[in-house]
Amino acid sequence: MLILGIESSCDDTAAAVLKDDQKLLSSVISSQFDVHAKYGGIVPELASRSHVQAIWPVVEEALFTANVRLKDIDLVAATQGPGLVGSLLVGFTFAKAVALVNNIPCVGVDHLVGHLLAIKLKNESVKNEGLEKEQIELPEYPYTALVVSGGNTSIFTVSSCTDFSLQGRTRDDAAGEAFDKVAKMLGLGYPGGPIVSKKAESGDPRAIKFPRSWLDKGSLDFSFSGLKTSVLNYINRCNQKNDPLAVEDICASFEQAVVDVLVEKTITAAKKSGHKDIVIGGGVAANSKLRRQMKERCAEEGLRCALPAPVFCTDNAAMIGLAGYYQFMELGTTVTPDTDAFSRSPLN
């Protein structure tokens, strides 16, 4: 079976072609960085317009790279939500139209499910710079999965490729959102998360004692609003005293505070559930400190840690196509022309 995956939940337009769940034939991602950089963040209306311009050329490139034609496709899978509704509607409506005209079944995929299953994408299937070289040992069901991005920070139990249950979620800001807001406080530019992480490499993570929000005893929920406020208060105090801002130390100390909570709560979730495997996904899962610390802590606790290649952590259509394949094969669910997109995931 050949699957065409389409992703447009936020500011990247992406398409991919897969052969069953075994081989990724192509993965194309069109970034909107130049569109939003001058505004310091994503402008939803501009994101939607950019998706309209990019969707067909990106799909054409994915088909060409995979050396297949649209009439060869057996299933179309597109992100149905969550995300920016205007952005979602472009890719989802395009997918439904293509499927309808060509008499191909179409499935709507929850973006979070894509991240939960991205670990199954094989690195060797795409020749793309930035892919990790090591072979990934696939986790065994059930496993604990942390989805951490600009819009979501949640822990799930993954019992099968179609069975997911929520263990904990953020009560306010997502971790990626906190990264971006701290970058804005420091005037570091857009996108903020990668810049903060880069600055942190030169800083001392113990220089500033920012708080870790553990919430109630045993809670698997997250909260990053207090940490964000602490960073802002620290910056304001420095400015009031005319003290120079140690930007690298601020970034390193902030990043360490976020990573500590993400790692420890995920480990706690796995041990509570009796799981032996931990998986992370989402844009922040590409963060090198998070990846390194999660591996180290899992080794200390006798747990196995499976990390997708960074290119499969950020938004991509390969994970959507893969999730759509399992959804279609195991549940047989398809969408109709009047099926709508959704801004919030029912999983959360």
GIZITA-V141919 format. One record per helix or strand. SS is the DSSP state (alpha for helix, beta for strand). FROM is the first residue (numbers start at 1). TO is the last residue. Records with the same first field share a line. If there is no record, write none. Layout:
BEGIN
SS=FROM-TO  FROM-TO
END
This chain:
BEGIN
beta=2-7  12-19  23-31  75-81  105-110  143-148  153-160  163-170  222-222  277-281  304-307
alpha=33-39  44-66  70-72  85-101  111-120  123-125  175-185  192-200  225-240  247-273  283-286  288-301  310-313  317-331
END
